[in-house]
């Protein structure tokens, strides 16, 4: 499973920083192993050793999926007492009841959170998948499994979208004649050439400078897709990318934006950018087409940038338009 960095941070702040048991719901794009939204269950029924999702949280699943057609319910997350890092027999009983009431759902994520007691935030999140077996619930095992629910360990990875955009924004502000931008936290979903992208907008208060930073679930191994606003036109920034040199990649994006906005005259040093032209992502090797923008909150700079996407999609990226 891939977890957006803002969701990871919310889990840390809302669950791992408090005493157990607390929980919430996870959402993400349909048919993709990605979590992009966390909803805290403020009405959950809890004791010092148990958490039961509230009826309000369960009822909100359908409401959120209707309000956000690009989102699907991914699972339930909650915190456990120290050193209990697997779903319990009680958890399995609760999930079995959830499956019984939601026959259309066959599996969900069931991560367990541990409270952070030291400065380090490593090791507070443990990811599991709960699957419906189709059998009637009978005896529980020592590891919180039963005949109705099967629990499987899963790896998870954090997608550093906001972290990298914030880095770019901070560095742009440090440049001579610095460009001050703020980051819109709203996630934009984009389908391009059959690939799914998620991005966020950064813009200046006066609207003079704007860019959108889109990534796939393969990021940061795969390059981002960067759009920027230049004198009313939406353009695609040529991105040179090396999967092993993240900071140099981001410095290349910063240099490209500065040059595009007239804040730099020297060409980007491809060696300093950490790669050769042959390592460019496929999105920058071919004309763009087949654009679908899902559930956009088209306001302000987002509307201006996205309104120019169709024009960008008709010509190869990395060139002045």
Beta strands, then each sheet from edge to edge (+ up, - down):
strand 1: 2-4
strand 2: 23-29
strand 3: 34-35
strand 4: 37-40
strand 5: 45-46
strand 6: 51-52
strand 7: 71-80
strand 8: 107-109
strand 9: 112-114
strand 10: 125-126
strand 11: 128-132
strand 12: 149-153
strand 13: 157-159
strand 14: 182-183
strand 15: 188-192
strand 16: 195-203
strand 17: 210-215
strand 18: 225-230
strand 19: 233-237
strand 20: 292-294
sheet 1: 3+ 1+ 13+
sheet 2: 4+ 2- 7+ 9+ 10-
sheet 3: 5+ 6-
sheet 4: 8+ 11- 12+
sheet 5: 14+ 16- 15+ 20-
sheet 6: 14+ 16- 17+ 18- 19+
end
